[in-house]
Amino acid sequence: MARELALHEFAHMARYEEDHPSHVQSIEEVLYLALTGRDVERRKLAHCFQIANHMKDIYADDITLSVGPGGKLLSYLESSLATAVADRPAPPRPGYQRISPGADPNITAVNAAFAVALAERHDLIDDDHRLYDLAHAAAMDAPTVDADGFRTRFRDLARDPAPSGYRRHLVQATRSYVDGDGPAAD
């Protein structure tokens, strides 16, 4: 996947050089706008950066997937999601102490939504693809995350957003994740 990854990174550079809102919008500004007056766990704050990165990746991959095939990317997304879903924290059992942290179910659900959205946005996926089953499993593990809302949000990002529209969209995504009220959050 070295060529595909290099192309993806060049697409990020192109988006930055063209001053695309997704690549020049300050995430700190968005966090201040979205989270003023809220107490937010450090891990959820870190997840907000991941959500912003997914939105950047959507726009970089609009370039990447317009000039290259998406088969390897789809396989990578499926494999990564399968690993994260399998690594979810197990319910506590007497005498068992997990040494390493498991994948956080909430961000795994968002990551799954991103993977499906990217695949749908670029017509890389059939209706019966395994990625849908994995995304469903991830969403079931995180009932406070509106996974379908994130999928729709990522998939339907405007192709050429105005800076204010992009900022508003990122603020809404941040609030939806932090407030975590599940499918009715939007």
C-alpha positions as CSV (number, residue, x, y, z in Angstrom):
1,M,0.0,0.0,0.0
2,A,3.0,2.3,-0.1
3,R,2.0,4.0,-3.4
4,E,-1.6,4.5,-2.2
5,L,-0.4,5.9,1.1
6,A,2.0,8.3,-0.7
7,L,-0.8,9.4,-3.0
8,H,-3.0,10.0,0.1
9,E,-0.4,12.1,1.8
10,F,0.2,14.1,-1.4
11,A,-3.6,14.7,-1.5
12,H,-3.3,16.1,2.0
13,M,-0.5,18.4,0.9
14,A,-2.6,19.6,-2.1
15,R,-5.6,20.3,0.1
16,Y,-3.4,22.3,2.5
17,E,-1.8,24.3,-0.3
18,E,-5.1,25.2,-1.8
19,D,-6.3,26.4,1.6
20,H,-9.1,23.9,1.7
21,P,-11.2,24.6,4.9
22,S,-10.7,21.0,6.1
23,H,-6.9,21.5,6.2
24,V,-6.6,25.0,7.5
25,Q,-9.4,25.1,10.1
26,S,-8.0,25.3,13.6
27,I,-9.3,22.3,15.6
28,E,-8.6,24.3,18.8
29,E,-11.0,27.0,17.6
30,V,-13.7,24.4,16.9
31,L,-13.2,22.9,20.3
32,Y,-13.7,26.3,22.0
33,L,-16.8,26.9,19.9
34,A,-18.2,23.4,20.5
35,L,-17.3,22.7,24.1
36,T,-17.5,26.0,25.9
37,G,-19.0,25.4,29.4
38,R,-18.8,21.6,29.1
39,D,-16.6,19.2,31.2
40,V,-15.0,16.8,28.8
41,E,-12.9,13.7,29.5
42,R,-9.4,13.8,28.1
43,R,-10.0,10.7,26.0
44,K,-13.1,12.2,24.5
45,L,-11.2,15.4,23.7
46,A,-8.5,13.2,21.9
47,H,-11.3,11.5,20.0
48,C,-12.5,14.9,18.8
49,F,-9.1,15.4,17.1
50,Q,-9.7,12.0,15.5
51,I,-13.0,13.1,14.2
52,A,-11.5,16.2,12.7
53,N,-8.8,14.0,11.1
54,H,-11.4,11.8,9.5
55,M,-13.0,14.9,7.9
56,K,-9.6,15.9,6.6
57,D,-9.1,12.3,5.2
58,I,-12.5,12.4,3.5
59,Y,-11.3,15.5,1.5
60,A,-7.8,14.1,0.8
61,D,-9.4,10.8,-0.4
62,D,-11.7,12.7,-2.7
63,I,-8.4,13.4,-4.6
64,T,-6.8,10.1,-3.9
65,L,-9.7,8.0,-5.1
66,S,-10.3,10.1,-8.2
67,V,-6.9,9.1,-9.5
68,G,-6.3,5.6,-8.0
69,P,-8.2,2.4,-7.2
70,G,-9.8,1.9,-3.8
71,G,-9.6,-1.8,-3.4
72,K,-6.5,-1.9,-1.1
73,L,-8.0,1.0,1.0
74,L,-11.2,-0.9,1.4
75,S,-9.3,-4.1,2.5
76,Y,-7.3,-2.0,4.9
77,L,-10.4,-0.4,6.4
78,E,-12.1,-3.7,6.8
79,S,-9.0,-5.3,8.5
80,S,-8.5,-2.4,10.8
81,L,-12.1,-2.3,11.9
82,A,-12.2,-6.1,12.4
83,T,-9.2,-5.8,14.7
84,A,-10.7,-2.9,16.7
85,V,-14.1,-4.7,17.1
86,A,-12.3,-7.9,18.3
87,D,-10.2,-5.9,20.7
88,R,-13.1,-4.3,22.6
89,P,-12.9,-4.5,26.3
90,A,-14.3,-7.7,27.7
91,P,-16.7,-7.7,30.7
92,P,-14.8,-8.1,33.9
93,R,-14.3,-11.6,35.0
94,P,-13.1,-12.8,38.4
95,G,-9.3,-13.4,38.4
96,Y,-8.8,-11.8,35.1
97,Q,-6.9,-8.5,34.7
98,R,-6.3,-7.1,31.2
99,I,-2.8,-5.6,30.9
100,S,-3.3,-3.6,27.7
101,P,-6.2,-1.3,27.1
102,G,-8.8,-2.5,24.6
103,A,-10.1,-0.4,21.7
104,D,-12.4,2.3,23.0
105,P,-15.9,1.3,21.7
106,N,-17.0,4.9,21.2
107,I,-14.3,6.0,18.9
108,T,-14.4,2.5,17.2
109,A,-18.0,3.2,16.3
110,V,-17.0,6.6,14.8
111,N,-14.1,5.0,13.0
112,A,-16.5,2.4,11.6
113,A,-18.9,5.2,10.5
114,F,-15.9,6.9,8.7
115,A,-14.9,3.7,6.9
116,V,-18.4,3.0,5.7
117,A,-18.9,6.6,4.7
118,L,-15.7,6.8,2.7
119,A,-16.5,3.6,0.9
120,E,-20.1,4.7,0.1
121,R,-18.9,8.2,-0.9
122,H,-16.7,6.6,-3.6
123,D,-18.8,3.6,-4.5
124,L,-16.3,1.2,-3.3
125,I,-18.7,-1.1,-1.5
126,D,-21.7,-3.4,-2.3
127,D,-24.7,-3.6,0.0
128,D,-23.7,-7.0,1.4
129,H,-20.0,-6.1,2.2
130,R,-18.6,-7.3,5.5
131,L,-17.7,-3.7,6.4
132,Y,-21.4,-3.1,7.1
133,D,-21.5,-6.1,9.6
134,L,-18.4,-4.8,11.4
135,A,-19.8,-1.3,11.6
136,H,-23.0,-2.6,13.0
137,A,-21.1,-4.6,15.7
138,A,-19.1,-1.5,16.5
139,A,-22.3,0.6,16.8
140,M,-23.8,-2.0,19.1
141,D,-20.8,-1.8,21.4
142,A,-21.3,2.0,21.7
143,P,-25.0,2.8,22.2
144,T,-24.3,6.4,23.2
145,V,-22.7,7.2,19.8
146,D,-24.9,8.0,16.8
147,A,-22.9,5.9,14.4
148,D,-25.4,6.2,11.6
149,G,-25.4,10.0,12.1
150,F,-21.7,10.1,11.8
151,R,-21.8,7.9,8.7
152,T,-24.2,10.2,7.1
153,R,-22.3,13.3,8.3
154,F,-19.0,12.0,6.8
155,R,-20.4,10.6,3.6
156,D,-22.4,13.8,2.8
157,L,-19.7,16.4,3.4
158,A,-20.0,19.1,0.8
159,R,-17.4,18.6,-2.0
160,D,-16.3,22.3,-1.9
161,P,-17.4,23.7,1.5
162,A,-17.2,27.3,2.5
163,P,-15.0,27.9,5.6
164,S,-17.9,28.8,7.8
165,G,-20.0,25.8,6.7
166,Y,-17.1,23.4,7.3
167,R,-16.5,24.9,10.7
168,R,-20.2,24.6,11.6
169,H,-20.2,21.0,10.5
170,L,-17.1,20.2,12.6
171,V,-18.6,22.0,15.6
172,Q,-21.8,19.9,15.2
173,A,-19.9,16.7,14.9
174,T,-17.8,17.5,18.0
175,R,-20.9,18.3,20.1
176,S,-22.7,15.2,18.9
177,Y,-19.8,13.0,20.0
178,V,-19.2,14.7,23.3
179,D,-22.8,14.9,24.3
180,G,-23.1,11.2,23.3
181,D,-26.9,10.9,23.4
182,G,-27.0,8.1,20.8
183,P,-29.1,8.1,17.7
184,A,-31.3,11.0,18.9
185,A,-28.4,13.3,19.5
186,D,-28.8,15.2,16.2
